[in-house]
Amino acid sequence: MEKDTKLVLGIAGGGFLVLIILFVTILSLLGNSNGLNGTSFGDTVAVIPLQGEIAYGQSSFLESSVVTPQTVTDSIKEAEEDSSVSAIVLDVNSPGGSPVASEEIMNAVKNSSKPVVVWISDIGASGAYLVASPADKIVASPSSIVGSIGVILSLTDLSGLYQKIGVNQYAIKAGEYKDMGASYRNLTPEETVMLQGMVDQDYEYFIKQVAENRNLDVEYVRSIAEGKIYTGTQAKDLKLVDETGDREKAIEMAARLGGIPGDYNVVTLTPTESLADILKGYSTNFAYALGKGIGSLINQGSVQNSVDYSLR
């Protein structure tokens, strides 16, 4: 009987030991499967590049790089959903771009569930600064270009050139203002007032967003806005950025804000663009060109379009 008792106790003890080993193994596997690139739980800073003009799509393979809101917001979402990531660094080098596209990324930064630190390398201006403004901290390279808080609507009147080269361009339209901004004629005084009102409204919105995101007085932001650009050092003095420094300083700051006490891992989330994404970019730009008026299509695919509305 004593032998039987010892045997039962031995089997029970062995079974309990197996269960403990199995439990530890499962925990280990879960910890590894949740991390980006197999990193351990909660000790990772995700770096998301924002390099180039901010827009909804590219119009040419030969143009400078374009960053779309979808790629950035998808990367932020990926970092938020990964349990191994404790903080995000947005690596910014951009002159700005589309007001709507910039605002979309700004909202993603503002609503992030994890700390976001922005590092501005060469330039973080206009729409790119709007994107950066709600971050928990902004670090700028001392010699970077920061600011340019303003809105511009660029128009091209080529009517004089058309006359010289014998081009007679015109449009058949329904709606008095449908060809407003077309390259074959100048604006009427009424159209100028109309467009100026739109630009002024967006400018006020830009100022108010920066003031709210940076906890600054609206009138103070207005006084340092006006499209002015500043070095990173000047921007710190003006409270547009929090610190000056390099990329490593921004990553270190993000790690501490994310609650990582010691060493940390760094992963860069670089989205890949498929052929479908590129084709979608073409169709997006074509639709935008149609919205600008038929006259602007004369320069589609050449040096510049007749209308350029952007935060830069």
C-alpha positions in Angstrom: 0.0 0.0 0.0 2.9 2.3 0.9 4.4 1.6 -2.5 1.2 2.4 -4.3 0.9 5.7 -2.4 4.5 6.7 -3.4 3.7 5.7 -7.0 0.6 7.9 -7.1 2.4 10.8 -5.4 5.3 10.4 -7.9 3.0 10.4 -10.9 1.0 13.4 -9.5 4.2 15.3 -8.8 5.6 14.5 -12.3 2.4 15.6 -13.9 2.4 18.9 -12.0 6.0 19.5 -13.1 5.1 18.9 -16.7 2.1 21.3 -16.4 4.4 24.0 -15.0 6.9 23.5 -17.9 4.1 23.6 -20.4 2.7 26.8 -18.9 6.1 28.5 -19.0 6.7 27.4 -22.6 3.3 28.8 -23.7 3.9 32.1 -22.0 7.3 32.3 -23.7 5.8 31.6 -27.1 3.0 34.1 -26.6 5.5 36.8 -25.6 7.6 36.2 -28.8 4.6 35.9 -31.2 3.2 39.3 -30.1 6.4 41.3 -30.8 7.6 42.9 -34.0 10.5 40.9 -35.4 10.4 38.6 -32.3 11.3 41.3 -29.8 10.4 40.8 -26.2 7.3 42.3 -24.5 7.1 46.0 -24.2 10.7 47.0 -24.8 10.5 48.3 -28.3 10.4 51.8 -29.9 8.8 51.8 -33.4 10.2 54.4 -35.8 7.9 55.5 -38.6 9.4 57.5 -41.5 7.6 60.5 -42.9 9.9 61.5 -45.8 8.7 63.7 -48.7 5.7 65.7 -49.7 2.4 64.8 -47.9 -0.3 63.9 -50.5 -2.8 61.3 -51.4 -0.9 59.8 -54.3 2.1 60.1 -56.7 1.6 61.6 -60.1 4.9 60.5 -61.6 7.7 58.1 -61.0 10.1 60.9 -61.7 8.8 63.3 -59.0 10.1 63.5 -55.5 8.9 61.0 -53.0 5.4 61.3 -51.7 4.1 60.1 -48.3 0.4 59.2 -48.1 -1.8 59.4 -45.0 -2.7 55.8 -45.4 0.9 54.5 -45.1 1.6 56.6 -42.0 -1.7 55.9 -40.2 -1.4 52.2 -41.0 2.1 52.1 -39.5 0.8 53.9 -36.4 -2.0 51.4 -36.1 0.4 48.5 -36.4 2.6 49.9 -33.7 -0.4 50.5 -31.4 -1.7 47.0 -31.8 1.7 45.4 -31.1 2.2 44.6 -27.5 6.0 44.7 -27.8 5.9 48.4 -28.8 5.8 50.9 -25.9 6.4 54.2 -27.9 6.5 55.6 -31.4 9.0 58.0 -33.1 7.8 59.8 -36.2 10.9 60.5 -38.3 10.0 63.7 -40.2 11.7 65.2 -43.2 9.0 66.9 -45.2 8.1 70.4 -46.6 4.4 69.8 -46.0 1.7 69.2 -48.7 -2.0 68.7 -48.9 -4.0 70.3 -46.1 -6.4 67.4 -45.8 -3.7 64.7 -46.0 -1.7 66.5 -43.3 -4.7 66.9 -41.0 -5.5 63.1 -41.4 -2.0 62.2 -40.1 -2.2 64.9 -37.4 -5.3 63.2 -36.0 -3.6 59.8 -36.0 -0.7 61.3 -34.0 -3.1 63.1 -31.6 -5.2 60.0 -31.0 -2.4 57.5 -30.6 -2.8 55.3 -27.5 1.0 55.2 -27.1 3.5 58.1 -26.6 4.6 59.7 -29.9 7.9 61.6 -30.3 8.6 63.5 -33.5 12.1 64.0 -34.7 12.6 66.6 -37.4 15.8 66.1 -39.4 16.2 68.5 -42.3 12.8 70.0 -42.5 9.5 69.8 -40.8 7.5 72.7 -42.2 3.9 73.7 -42.8 1.8 70.6 -43.2 4.6 68.5 -41.8 4.7 70.7 -38.7 0.9 70.4 -38.4 1.4 66.7 -38.3 4.1 67.0 -35.6 2.3 69.5 -33.4 0.2 67.1 -31.3 3.1 64.8 -30.5 4.0 64.2 -26.8 7.4 65.7 -27.6 9.1 67.3 -30.6 12.9 67.0 -31.1 14.5 69.0 -33.9 17.9 68.9 -35.3 19.5 72.3 -34.4 20.0 73.3 -38.1 16.7 71.9 -39.3 14.0 74.1 -40.9 10.8 74.3 -38.8 7.6 76.3 -39.0 6.3 77.9 -42.2 2.8 78.0 -40.6 0.8 79.2 -43.5 -1.3 78.3 -46.5 -0.6 78.9 -50.2 -2.7 78.6 -53.3 -0.4 78.8 -56.3 -2.0 79.7 -59.7 -0.4 80.0 -63.1 -1.7 82.4 -65.8 -0.2 81.3 -69.1 -2.6 83.4 -71.3 0.2 85.7 -72.5 2.4 82.8 -73.5 -0.5 81.1 -75.3 -1.0 84.2 -77.4 2.6 84.4 -78.3 2.8 80.8 -79.4 -0.5 80.8 -81.1 -2.4 78.5 -78.8 -6.1 79.2 -78.4 -7.3 77.3 -75.3 -10.8 77.6 -74.0 -13.4 75.6 -72.1 -17.1 74.9 -72.5 -18.4 75.1 -69.0 -21.6 74.9 -67.0 -21.2 77.1 -63.9 -19.7 80.6 -63.9 -16.7 79.7 -61.7 -16.0 76.2 -63.1 -12.8 77.3 -64.9 -11.6 79.4 -62.0 -7.8 79.0 -61.8 -7.5 77.8 -65.4 -4.1 78.5 -66.9 -5.6 80.3 -70.0 -7.0 83.3 -68.1 -6.4 85.4 -65.0 -8.7 85.5 -62.0 -11.5 88.1 -61.8 -11.5 90.4 -58.8 -14.5 88.4 -57.4 -12.7 85.1 -57.8 -9.6 86.5 -56.1 -11.8 87.5 -53.1 -13.4 84.1 -53.0 -10.2 82.2 -53.0 -8.5 84.5 -50.5 -11.4 83.8 -48.2 -10.8 80.1 -48.4 -7.0 80.5 -47.8 -7.6 82.8 -44.9 -10.0 80.3 -43.3 -7.6 77.4 -43.6 -4.8 79.6 -42.2 -6.9 80.5 -39.1 -7.6 76.8 -38.7 -3.9 75.9 -38.9 -3.0 78.5 -36.3 -5.7 77.3 -33.9 -4.7 73.7 -34.3 -1.0 74.5 -33.5 -2.1 76.6 -30.5 -4.3 73.8 -29.1 -1.8 71.0 -29.8 1.2 72.9 -28.3 -0.8 74.5 -25.5 0.1 78.0 -26.7 -2.0 81.2 -26.9 -3.6 81.7 -30.3 -2.4 85.2 -30.7 1.1 84.1 -29.8 1.1 81.5 -32.6 -0.4 84.1 -35.0 2.6 86.4 -34.2 5.2 83.7 -35.0 3.3 82.2 -38.0 2.9 84.2 -41.2 4.8 81.5 -43.1 8.1 82.3 -41.3 10.7 79.5 -41.1 13.0 78.9 -38.2 16.0 76.8 -37.3 15.5 74.0 -34.8 17.3 76.1 -32.2 15.1 79.1 -32.9 12.0 76.9 -32.9 12.9 75.7 -29.4 13.1 79.2 -28.1 9.7 80.0 -29.7 8.2 76.8 -28.1 7.4 75.2 -31.4 9.6 72.2 -30.5 10.6 70.9 -27.1 14.3 69.9 -27.5 17.0 70.0 -30.1 19.0 66.9 -30.8 19.6 64.0 -33.1 17.5 60.9 -33.9 19.0 58.9 -31.0 17.9 61.5 -28.6 14.3 61.3 -29.9 14.3 57.6 -29.6 15.7 57.6 -26.1 13.1 60.2 -25.1 10.3 58.0 -26.6 11.6 54.9 -24.7 11.4 56.7 -21.4 8.0 58.1 -22.2 6.9 54.6 -23.0 8.0 53.4 -19.6 11.0 51.4 -20.8 13.5 51.6 -17.8 16.7 50.2 -19.4 17.8 48.9 -22.8 15.3 48.9 -25.6 14.9 47.6 -29.2 14.3 49.8 -32.2 12.3 48.7 -35.3 11.6 50.8 -38.4 8.1 50.3 -39.9 8.6 50.9 -43.6 5.5 50.3 -45.7 5.8 48.6 -49.1 3.9 50.1 -52.0 2.3 47.6 -54.4 1.5 48.2 -58.0 -2.2 48.6 -57.0 -1.2 51.4 -54.6 0.8 53.2 -57.4 -2.1 52.9 -59.9 -4.5 54.2 -57.2 -2.2 57.2 -56.8 -2.5 58.0 -60.5 -6.3 57.9 -60.4 -6.4 60.0 -57.3 -4.3 62.7 -58.9 -6.3 62.6 -62.1 -9.6 63.1 -60.2 -8.0 66.0 -58.3 -6.9 67.6 -61.7 -10.5 67.3 -62.9 -11.7 69.1 -59.9 -9.3 72.0 -60.5 -10.8 72.7 -63.9 -10.3 71.4 -67.4 -7.9 74.3 -68.3 -5.3 73.1 -65.8 -4.9 69.8 -67.7 -2.7 71.5 -70.2 0.3 71.1 -67.9 -0.7 67.7 -66.5 2.5 65.6 -66.4 4.8 68.5 -67.3 6.7 70.9 -65.1 3.8 72.0 -62.9 0.0 72.1 -62.8 -1.9 75.4 -62.9 -3.2 75.1 -59.4 -1.3 74.0 -56.3 -3.1 74.3 -52.9 -1.0 73.2 -50.0 0.4 73.8 -46.5 3.9 74.7 -47.3 
